[in-house]
Amino acid sequence: MLRRFRRAARPADSARRLYDVIVARAREPIFHTVFGVPDTLDGRFDLLTLHAFTVMEALKSVGPAGGALGTDLVSVIFTGFDEALRQLGVSDFGIGRRMKAMAGAFYGRLEAYGAAPQEDELTTALLRNLYRGDESRQRESAGLAHYICRIRHDLRTQAELLLEGRVEFGPLPTP
């Protein structure tokens, strides 16, 4: 009964909470120490994009409310990219060019991961994007593909949580 008197979470608040959870998961040291993702600006960008992909894909399946929240989430993500570049000392003149390049890379990866519904296809996409085609990283790529496929499956059951700005990624990947 009291539930109807609670103020509904604003989409921007929910998007910010999702972003915070995505960033926290993408920054887990295991991705760098065990799975060999470079602990660089590019490596962190790729891990954030990969985890954001899983949430955004799940939001698409929730309907119009999920789509709106996904749009808000992308805005928050790009605000984070902008802030990171400014902290690195990129000037106002360089921000536009860098943000355009990041947008292209972000959406390109979302498209590549979305076109890879099977674990073996995702392994190939991760090898190409996360490891820049380094064939010696096949085992790590396959491990991460297995992890991401599990997340994709699990997030399909979290519609309510996602709309509230919460996400449960489950356990970290194992080597």
C-alpha positions, 0 to 999 in steps of 0.5 A, a space after each residue: 500500500 505504501 509503495 504507491 506513495 514512494 517516489 519513482 526513481 528518475 531514469 537519470 538516477 537509475 542510469 547513474 546507479 547502473 553506471 556505478 555498478 558497471 564501472 565497479 565490475 569493469 575495474 575488478 583486478 581479475 580482468 587485468 591480472 588473470 585475463 590479461 586485459 591491459 590496465 590502460 585507458 584502452 583496456 579499461 574502456 573495453 571492459 567498461 564497454 563490454 559490461 555496459 553492453 550486457 546491461 544495455 542488451 538486457 534493457 532493450 528487452 524490457 520495452 520502452 522503459 528499458 530503452 529510455 533507461 538505456 539512452 540515459 545510461 549511454 549519456 552517463 557513460 559518455 559523461 564519464 568518458 568526457 570527465 576521464 579525458 579532462 582528468 588526463 589533461 585533454 584540452 577543450 580543443 581535443 575533447 571533441 575529436 577524442 569523444 568522436 573516436 570513442 563514440 565510434 569505438 563504443 558503438 562499433 563494439 556494441 554492434 560486434 558483441 550484439 552480432 555474436 550471440 554464441 560463445 564461439 562468436 563472442 570469443 572471436 569478437 573479444 579477441 579482435 577488440 579486447 586483445 587487438 587480435 593477439 591470437 595468444 590470448 585465445 584462452 583468456 578470450 574464451 574464458 571471458 566469452 563464457 563469463 559474458 554469455 552467462 551474464 547475458 543469460 542471467 540479466 534476462 531475468 532482472 527486468 525489475 532490478 534493471 529499471 530500478 538501477 540495480 544489476 547483479 552480474 553474479 560471480 566474477 569469471 574464473 580462469 
